[in-house]
Amino acid sequence: MTVRDLLLARADDDGPALLWREDEEVRSLSWREYVVAAATLAAALESRLDPAKPPHVGVRLPNGPAFALHLAAAGLGGHVLVGLNTTRRGAAVDEDVARADCQYVVDSPDLAMDAVVSTGSTDLGRSTDPGWSSLSRPTTTDDSLFMLIFTSGTSGSPKAVRITQQKVAGPGVMLAERFGLGPQDVAYVSMPLFHSNAVMAGWAVALAAGAATAVSGFSASGFLPDVRRFGATYANYVGKPLAYVLATAERPDDADNPLRTVFGNEANEGDIAEFGRRFGCTVVDSYSSTENAVIVQRRPGMPAGSLGWPLEGVKVLREDGTETPEAGFDADGRLVNADEAIGELVNTTGAGAFAGYYNDPDAESERMRGGTYWSGDLAYRDADGWIYFAGRTGDWLRVDGENLAAAPIERILLRHPAISEAAVYALPDRVGDKVACALVLRGALCADELWAFLAEQPDLSPKAWPSIVHVLDTLPRTATNKVLKWQLRELDAGLGETWARG
């Protein structure tokens, strides 16, 4: 199954394919119009490319119909779309363009929207079609390169992940079937289209289902109005969008909307439950990454705080490749053997859906070691086999000779109803580290109230207490809502209101 297969299956469909806002009105393209316009765009791009060089086209556009057309054009035409992060500037963008071997960079919607105008009502199968017949690379296989998507860059320079046709089509088909989506549905895609979440959990799902894709930039206050305006029944997210929407003023009619299913990753348990209650929908959260090589699924009955159940071959390993022992907990639920139990999440069966990094052999060899995929994520498992997230490999803290992980401390902080976001990180101490954290609040909270709350948490180790707390309006994040903890460390002394524990 390829993206091209899914697009061609819709070529004669007059149902809605693409919706967007323009001058406060909803504009649309049918599937027939969308596919023909994409073929026209693909032909226009191909005419600009040197066939002796990699057919890589950088797209640096905000969410909107033009980006959605470029996705379909890459699916049909055989060139490779390179998603360029719109929040990166100057030399950083130049580095990404060079690393991905982009021949051509699109930073205006005009070329895509001109393709829409030129197609009119032309049928893809007719000889009068302005774009289809001129495409010279119509043959596409599952393993054909469709996109290069850059990682978030939370722990270093972003890496360009090779995204094949199957890596997009496969999840699209699976999720459309899982959630029972069809042509009657509308998928609201407001996450950045240069990232894997929007492509695989949003656009591809609508494509596989024959549903319409409603494209928009994300706005916490605009989320619910957009859902109602577009009639959205499905939405995707990555990171903290649920928390941002929940921070808006609640209204008695919030649940009066068409939304049925919201799917994504990295939301905390409190936000998942509250979002479902407030907006009358089901929120399904899962563990994921752009590489998509390690899969851990949320399942009914999973214990509180758990990441989920690992698929076959997913294990928690030490650096030497041996499996960690199961986690031990005391009577209060504290992890008592972090040094032994915490390791790295690894796919021991191989690379999974990971097709490698482009032009970055060092980064690829770091991920693929001994025929296994090392995710860079820390975790531990309980006696029943459930997996718990412990942070990134750079999230270890060593306090008074004891190893601690950031994620369990963050989960405890998020139990307080006034705390919307929490980021725990290490600061150097005279010996080892001290625990620091940055908080974003949704309600009133003072230092004494926080210390009293932490004292009531039986599973918080005394060594895991934050020594320094910064209260911020926002946390520094990537465009895909990953917290930039290195920025918190570098700026620590000048961050917001500061509480120090004596």
C-alpha positions in Angstrom: 0.0 0.0 0.0 1.4 3.4 -1.0 0.3 7.0 -0.7 -0.1 7.0 -4.4 -2.5 4.0 -4.3 -4.6 5.8 -1.7 -4.8 9.0 -3.8 -5.6 7.2 -7.1 -8.4 5.4 -5.3 -10.1 8.8 -4.7 -9.5 10.2 -8.2 -13.1 9.9 -9.3 -14.6 10.8 -5.9 -16.6 14.0 -5.8 -16.9 14.0 -2.0 -15.0 16.6 0.0 -11.3 16.1 0.4 -9.8 19.4 1.7 -11.3 22.1 3.8 -9.7 25.4 5.0 -10.6 28.8 6.2 -10.2 31.8 3.9 -11.6 35.3 4.7 -13.7 33.6 7.5 -15.4 31.3 5.0 -14.9 27.6 4.5 -13.3 26.7 1.2 -13.1 23.2 -0.2 -11.8 20.8 -2.9 -13.3 17.5 -3.8 -11.2 14.5 -4.1 -11.3 14.6 -7.8 -10.1 18.3 -7.8 -7.5 17.6 -5.1 -5.9 14.7 -7.0 -5.8 16.6 -10.3 -4.4 19.7 -8.7 -1.7 17.6 -7.0 -0.7 16.0 -10.3 -0.5 19.4 -11.9 1.7 20.7 -9.0 3.9 17.6 -9.2 4.5 18.2 -12.9 5.3 21.9 -12.2 7.9 20.9 -9.6 9.4 18.1 -11.7 10.1 20.6 -14.5 12.2 22.6 -12.0 14.4 19.6 -10.9 17.7 18.4 -12.2 17.2 14.6 -12.9 20.9 14.0 -12.0 20.4 15.1 -8.4 18.1 13.8 -5.6 14.6 14.9 -6.4 14.1 16.7 -3.0 11.8 19.6 -2.6 11.8 21.6 0.6 8.4 22.9 1.8 8.5 25.7 4.3 4.8 26.6 4.6 2.3 27.0 7.4 -0.6 24.6 7.7 -3.0 25.2 4.9 -4.3 24.0 1.6 -0.9 24.6 -0.1 1.0 22.3 2.2 -1.7 19.6 1.8 -1.4 19.9 -1.9 2.3 19.4 -1.7 1.9 16.2 0.3 -0.4 14.8 -2.4 1.9 16.0 -5.2 4.9 14.1 -3.6 2.7 11.0 -3.3 1.8 11.1 -7.0 4.8 12.6 -8.6 7.7 10.6 -7.1 9.7 13.6 -5.8 10.6 13.7 -2.1 9.0 16.4 0.1 11.3 17.7 2.8 9.3 19.2 5.6 11.1 22.3 6.8 10.4 23.6 10.3 8.8 27.0 10.0 10.2 28.0 13.5 13.8 27.6 12.5 15.6 30.7 11.1 18.7 31.8 9.3 21.6 29.5 9.3 19.6 26.7 11.0 17.3 26.5 8.0 20.2 26.6 5.6 21.8 23.6 7.4 18.5 21.7 7.1 18.2 22.4 3.4 21.8 21.4 2.8 21.6 18.2 4.9 18.5 17.1 3.0 19.9 17.9 -0.5 17.0 20.2 -1.4 17.1 21.2 -5.0 14.2 23.6 -4.6 12.6 25.2 -1.6 8.9 26.3 -1.6 8.1 29.2 0.8 5.0 30.6 -0.9 1.6 28.9 -1.4 1.3 30.4 -4.9 2.6 27.4 -6.9 0.2 25.0 -5.2 -2.8 27.4 -5.4 -2.1 28.1 -9.1 -2.4 24.4 -9.7 -5.9 24.5 -8.2 -7.0 27.3 -10.4 -5.6 25.7 -13.6 -7.3 22.3 -13.1 -10.9 23.5 -13.1 -13.1 20.4 -13.4 -10.6 18.4 -15.5 -10.9 14.6 -14.9 -7.6 12.9 -14.0 -8.2 10.2 -16.5 -8.8 12.4 -19.5 -6.1 13.3 -22.0 -6.8 17.0 -21.5 -5.5 16.8 -17.9 -2.8 19.5 -17.6 -0.4 17.6 -15.3 -0.9 13.9 -15.1 0.5 12.8 -18.5 3.7 14.8 -18.1 4.8 13.0 -14.9 7.9 10.9 -15.7 8.1 9.0 -12.5 4.7 7.4 -11.9 6.1 4.1 -10.6 6.0 3.9 -6.8 6.6 1.1 -4.4 6.1 0.6 -0.7 9.8 1.4 0.0 9.9 4.5 -2.2 11.0 7.6 -0.3 8.0 9.9 0.2 9.3 12.5 2.7 12.2 13.6 4.9 10.9 14.7 8.3 13.2 16.3 10.8 13.2 15.2 14.4 12.4 17.8 17.0 16.0 18.5 17.9 15.5 18.5 21.7 18.8 16.8 22.3 20.9 18.2 19.4 20.6 19.1 15.8 17.5 17.8 14.1 18.0 14.6 12.0 16.2 14.0 8.7 14.2 10.7 9.0 13.5 8.8 5.8 9.8 8.4 5.5 8.7 5.8 2.9 5.3 5.6 1.2 4.4 2.6 3.3 5.3 4.3 6.5 2.6 6.9 5.8 0.0 4.7 4.1 0.2 1.9 6.6 -0.6 3.9 9.8 -3.3 5.8 7.8 -5.1 2.6 6.9 -4.7 1.1 10.4 -6.0 4.2 12.2 -8.9 4.8 9.9 -10.0 1.2 10.5 -9.3 1.3 14.2 -11.5 4.4 14.7 -14.2 3.5 12.2 -13.6 6.6 10.0 -15.2 6.9 6.5 -16.1 9.5 3.9 -18.7 11.0 6.2 -16.0 12.1 8.6 -13.7 15.2 8.8 -10.2 15.1 10.3 -9.1 18.3 11.9 -5.3 18.7 11.3 -3.8 21.6 13.2 -0.4 20.1 14.2 2.5 21.2 11.9 2.4 19.4 8.6 6.2 19.3 8.4 6.1 16.7 11.3 5.2 13.1 11.4 2.2 13.3 13.8 0.2 15.5 11.4 1.2 13.5 8.4 0.7 10.0 9.8 -2.0 10.5 12.4 -3.9 13.2 10.6 -3.6 13.6 6.9 -3.0 10.0 6.1 -5.9 8.8 8.2 -8.3 11.0 6.3 -6.7 9.9 3.0 -7.2 6.2 3.9 -10.8 6.8 5.1 -11.8 9.0 2.2 -12.6 11.6 4.9 -12.1 15.3 4.4 -9.0 17.0 5.9 -9.6 20.3 7.5 -6.3 22.1 7.7 -5.5 25.0 10.1 -2.8 26.3 12.4 -3.2 25.4 16.0 -4.9 27.9 18.3 -6.2 27.0 21.8 -9.0 29.5 21.7 -9.8 28.6 18.0 -9.8 24.8 18.5 -13.5 24.4 19.4 -14.8 27.0 16.9 -12.9 25.3 14.2 -14.2 21.9 15.1 -17.7 23.2 14.9 -17.1 25.2 11.7 -15.6 22.3 9.8 -17.8 19.6 11.4 -14.7 17.8 12.6 -15.2 14.3 14.0 -11.6 13.4 14.4 -8.5 15.3 15.5 -4.8 14.5 16.2 -2.3 16.1 18.6 1.3 15.8 19.8 2.6 17.2 23.1 0.6 19.7 25.1 -2.3 21.0 22.9 -4.9 19.3 25.1 -3.6 21.2 28.1 -3.6 24.5 26.1 -7.2 24.0 25.1 -8.2 23.0 28.6 -6.7 26.3 29.9 -9.4 28.2 28.0 -12.5 29.2 29.9 -15.0 26.3 30.2 -18.5 26.9 28.9 -21.6 24.8 29.5 -22.0 23.9 25.8 -18.4 22.7 25.3 -19.6 19.1 24.7 -22.0 20.3 22.0 -19.7 19.6 19.1 -19.2 16.8 16.5 -15.9 15.6 17.7 -15.8 11.8 18.5 -12.2 10.8 18.6 -8.9 12.6 19.4 -5.7 10.7 18.9 -2.1 11.6 19.7 0.8 11.2 22.0 2.5 12.7 25.1 -0.6 14.0 26.9 -0.8 13.3 30.7 -3.5 11.2 32.3 -5.3 14.1 33.9 -5.6 16.1 30.6 -6.8 13.0 28.7 -9.6 12.4 31.1 -10.6 16.0 31.5 -10.6 16.7 27.7 -12.8 13.7 27.1 -15.3 14.8 29.8 -15.3 18.5 28.8 -15.7 18.0 25.0 -17.7 14.8 25.0 -15.2 12.7 23.0 -12.8 9.8 23.4 -9.1 10.7 23.7 -6.6 7.9 22.7 -3.0 8.5 23.6 -0.1 6.4 22.5 3.7 6.4 22.6 5.3 7.4 19.3 8.3 9.1 17.6 9.1 10.2 14.1 11.3 7.1 13.7 8.3 4.9 14.6 10.5 1.9 15.5 9.3 1.2 19.1 5.6 0.7 19.8 4.0 0.7 23.2 0.2 0.7 23.3 -2.2 2.0 25.8 -4.7 -0.6 26.7 -7.8 -0.9 29.0 -6.9 -1.6 32.6 -3.4 -0.3 32.4 -2.0 1.0 35.7 -1.9 4.7 36.5 1.2 6.3 35.2 2.0 3.6 32.7 3.0 4.2 29.2 1.3 1.1 28.0 2.0 -2.5 26.8 5.0 -3.2 24.6 4.6 -4.9 21.3 6.6 -8.0 20.6 10.4 -7.4 20.8 10.2 -4.2 22.7 12.3 -4.4 25.8 14.1 -2.3 28.4 17.8 -2.8 28.1 21.0 -1.7 29.9 23.8 -0.2 27.8 25.5 -3.7 27.6 22.4 -5.1 25.9 21.1 -7.1 28.9 17.5 -6.7 30.0 16.8 -4.8 33.2 15.1 -6.4 36.1 11.5 -5.6 36.9 10.9 -2.4 38.9 10.5 -2.7 42.6 8.2 -0.5 44.6 7.8 0.1 48.4 4.5 0.2 50.3 4.0 3.8 49.2 4.6 3.1 45.5 8.1 4.6 45.3 10.5 3.0 42.8 13.2 1.5 44.9 15.6 0.2 42.3 15.9 2.9 39.7 19.6 2.2 39.2 18.8 -1.3 38.1 15.3 -1.1 36.6 15.6 2.0 34.4 17.1 1.3 31.0 16.5 2.3 27.4 13.5 1.3 25.3 14.8 -0.9 22.5 13.2 -2.8 19.6 15.2 -6.1 19.7 13.7 -7.4 16.5 15.3 -4.7 14.3 14.4 -1.3 12.9 10.6 -1.7 12.8 9.3 1.0 10.5 12.5 3.1 10.8 14.0 3.5 7.4 17.1 5.3 8.6 18.3 8.9 8.7 19.2 10.7 5.5 22.8 11.8 5.1 23.6 11.1 8.8 25.4 7.8 9.2 26.7 8.6 12.7 23.2 9.3 14.0 21.9 6.2 12.3 24.6 4.0 13.8 23.8 5.4 17.3 20.2 4.3 16.9 20.9 0.9 15.2 23.4 -1.1 17.3 23.8 -4.8 17.0 20.8 -5.2 14.8 18.5 -3.6 17.4 16.9 -0.1 17.5 17.8 2.0 20.6 15.1 4.7 21.0 16.9 7.2 23.3 14.0 7.0 25.7 14.4 5.8 29.3 11.8 3.4 30.8 11.2 0.7 33.4 8.7 -2.2 33.6 6.6 -3.5 36.5 6.2 -7.2 37.4 3.2 -7.6 35.0 5.2 -6.2 32.1 3.7 -2.7 31.8 6.1 0.0 30.6 6.7 3.3 32.4 8.4 6.3 30.8 11.3 7.8 32.6 12.5 10.5 30.2 15.1 10.9 27.6 18.6 9.4 28.0 19.7 12.9 29.0 17.1 13.2 31.7 19.1 11.2 34.4 19.7 13.0 37.6 22.2 11.8 40.3 21.4 13.2 43.7 23.4 12.1 46.8 24.6 9.0 45.0 21.2 7.9 43.8 20.0 7.9 40.2 16.7 9.6 39.5 14.6 10.0 36.3 12.8 13.2 35.4 9.5 11.8 34.1 8.2 10.1 37.3 8.8 13.4 39.2 6.9 15.3 36.5 4.0 12.9 36.8 3.8 13.5 40.6 3.9 17.3 40.1 1.1 17.1 37.5 -1.2 15.6 40.1 -1.7 19.1 41.6 -4.8 20.6 40.0 -3.1 24.0 39.7 -0.2 22.7 37.7 -0.7 22.5 33.9 2.9 21.7 32.8 6.0 20.5 34.6 9.6 20.1 33.3 12.2 18.5 35.6 15.9 18.8 34.9 19.3 18.5 36.5 21.5 21.4 37.6 25.0 20.8 38.7 25.6 20.7 42.5 28.9 20.5 44.4 28.6 16.7 44.1 26.3 15.3 41.5 23.0 17.1 40.6 20.2 19.0 42.3 16.6 18.8 41.1 15.2 21.8 39.4 11.8 22.2 37.7 9.8 24.7 35.7 6.1 24.9 36.1 3.2 26.5 34.2 0.2 27.0 36.3 -3.5 26.9 35.5 -4.6 28.1 39.0 -3.3 29.8 42.1 -0.3 28.2 43.9 2.4 29.5 46.2 5.6 27.9 47.4 4.4 26.8 50.8 1.4 25.1 49.2 3.6 23.2 46.7 5.9 22.0 49.5 2.9 20.9 51.5 1.5 19.0 48.5 4.8 17.3 47.8 5.1 16.2 51.5 1.7 14.4 51.0 2.9 12.3 48.0 4.0 9.0 49.5 5.7 7.8 46.3 8.0 10.9 46.0 11.5 10.0 47.2 13.0 12.7 49.5 15.9 13.0 47.1 13.5 13.8 44.2 12.2 17.0 45.8 12.9 20.0 43.6 15.4 22.4 45.2 14.5 25.1 42.8 11.2 25.8 41.2 10.6 28.4 38.4 7.0 29.5 37.6 6.8 30.5 34.0 4.1 31.6 31.6 5.2 29.1 29.0 7.9 26.4 28.7 10.4 26.7 25.8 9.2 24.2 23.2 9.9 23.0 19.7 7.2 23.5 17.0 6.0 20.0 17.9 5.6 20.8 21.6 8.7 19.1 22.9 10.2 20.9 25.9 13.7 22.3 25.3 15.2 21.4 28.7 18.7 22.5 27.6 17.3 26.1 27.3 15.9 25.8 30.9 19.3 24.7 32.1 21.1 27.5 30.3 18.7 30.2 31.4 18.0 28.9 34.8 19.2 31.9 36.9 16.9 34.3 35.0 13.7 32.2 34.8 10.5 33.7 36.0 9.4 33.7 39.7 11.7 31.4 41.6 11.0 29.3 44.7 13.9 27.8 46.6 13.5 25.1 49.1 15.6 25.6 52.2 
